């Protein structure tokens, strides 16, 4: 994996917060797994913000999931 720039980190955070961008899109673009995205989010956000993000991701299921296989709204294109 290449070293991430500050701009890369900002883009990953935006993608992770995006409702229609699955973890698989982040993996394709930056090579980070879901667990690596979690670590990055925890490191670069406050604890409160990180917890809010995790709650938001965990509450999603079905058509609004952060995983392509579970989501009917996602495409291979980034939407942020």
C-alpha positions in Angstrom: 0.0 0.0 0.0 1.3 3.5 -0.9 1.6 6.2 1.7 -1.5 8.3 2.0 -1.3 12.0 1.6 -3.5 14.4 3.7 -5.7 14.8 0.6 -6.1 11.0 0.3 -7.1 10.9 4.0 -9.6 13.6 3.5 -11.1 11.9 0.5 -11.3 8.5 2.3 -13.1 10.2 5.2 -15.6 11.8 2.8 -16.1 8.5 1.1 -16.6 6.7 4.4 -19.2 9.2 5.5 -21.0 9.0 2.1 -24.2 7.1 2.1 -23.9 5.7 -1.4 -20.2 4.9 -1.4 -19.4 1.3 -0.4 -16.3 0.1 1.3 -15.5 -1.7 -1.9 -15.1 1.6 -3.7 -12.6 2.7 -1.1 -10.8 -0.6 -1.5 -10.6 -0.1 -5.3 -9.5 3.5 -5.1 -7.1 3.4 -2.1 -6.5 -0.3 -1.4 -7.9 -0.1 2.2 -10.0 -2.8 3.7 -13.0 -2.0 5.8 -11.0 -2.6 9.0 -8.2 -0.3 7.7 -10.8 2.4 7.0 -12.1 2.0 10.6 -8.5 2.5 11.9 -8.0 5.6 9.7 -11.4 7.1 10.8 -10.5 6.5 14.5 -7.1 8.1 14.1 -8.2 11.2 12.2 -11.5 12.0 13.9 -12.5 12.7 17.5 -13.8 9.8 19.5 -17.3 11.2 19.5 -17.3 11.7 15.7 -15.9 8.2 15.2 -18.6 6.7 17.4 -21.3 8.6 15.5 -19.9 7.3 12.2 -19.8 3.7 13.4 -23.3 3.9 14.7 -24.4 5.3 11.4 -22.7 2.5 9.4 -23.9 -0.3 11.7 -27.6 0.9 11.5 -27.6 0.6 7.7 -28.8 -2.6 6.2 -30.3 -3.7 2.9 -30.5 -1.1 0.1 -28.5 1.6 2.0 -25.7 -0.7 3.2 -22.0 0.3 3.0 -21.3 -2.9 1.1 -22.0 -3.3 -2.6 -23.6 -6.8 -2.3 -26.2 -5.5 0.1 -26.9 -2.2 -1.6 -29.1 -1.6 -4.6 -28.1 2.1 -4.7 -24.4 1.7 -5.3 -22.5 1.8 -8.5 -18.8 1.4 -9.3 -18.5 5.2 -9.7 -17.6 7.5 -6.8 -20.4 9.8 -5.8 -19.0 12.5 -3.5 
